[in-house]
Amino acid sequence: MAQRRFKRPYRAKKRKPLIFKAPFWFTILLISAFAGGISFACFSPWLQVTDIKISGAQTIGDKNIASTIEASAKKQLVFLPSKSILLFNLGQAKQELLKQFPEAADIQIKRQFPSTIYAAVMERSPIAAVDVGDGSFYIIDDTGVFFKKSPDNSGLFEINAGFGGPELKTGAVAVAKDLLQKILRTKVSIENNAGVKLAQAAIKNGERIDFTTAEGWQIFVNPQGDLDWQVSKLAAVAADPAFIAQRKTLDYVDLRFTRVYVKQK
């Protein structure tokens, strides 16, 4: 007689409520930890910027830089104020400082936890005064950047760059760096090798710069040519007794060509 097999009746398992499941509480824990971390980072009193230290700011002033940094540190998060050092944007603060203070060539900013911001300022050094044409001058550094306007030349070497159009904004380039370096290097070379004191330079065009001597006569050079060779020709002429005797009545000495051209008044 064949055996009969009977299947057990199917019974649906009762599902546990979500709140009794471990993954649910693990997720809640992660969200809580994340929210707590964000809250701590943004609003913890230990991480608020409370101290700003400045070095290297001589002409700009520490207070001016500190106030700009403090303004950059202030944030408004969900209607709540925060000065968290973790939210402080170093790059943005640097750009804002360089924009506000063209006297600064560079500013290095760093955090020191838990609550201090350091700013090291490298200020521009005045190297020449560019004649604006209205009786005032642009004070420039060795890169040709204009960072201050002055009613006089401030005792610096004068350069006439042919201004007369719209006024430059501070931080703009008044004289191209490579051309400025040629002017300054030629000035030093003429004074040291030819014994001729220079008072100012005028940029006429890309192939002519006119130096005015302290005696009133001029020296024409070509910045596109070999400046060392041009100065060596001047040095040779300046050593000639006949030239020395006529220096008080000179109009100009032109060094741009193969020959040296000397013109009397």
LINGI-V916870 format. One line per field, one symbol per residue. phi: phi as a letter, one per 30 degrees, with the letter a starting at -180 (. if undefined). A space follows every 10 residues. Layout:
phi=???
This chain:
phi=.ddcccdddd bdddddeedc cdeddddddd dddddddddd ddbdddcddb bbccbidccd jddddddddd ddddbcchic dbbdddcdcd dddddddddd bddcdabccb cbdcbcccbc ccddcdbacc ddjcjcbcdb cdciddbacb dbdhicddbc cidlcdddde jddcbeeddd ddddddeddd ddccicdcca bbddadbabc ccdddjdcbc bcddcddddd dddddddddd eddedcddcd cabccdcdcc ccbdd
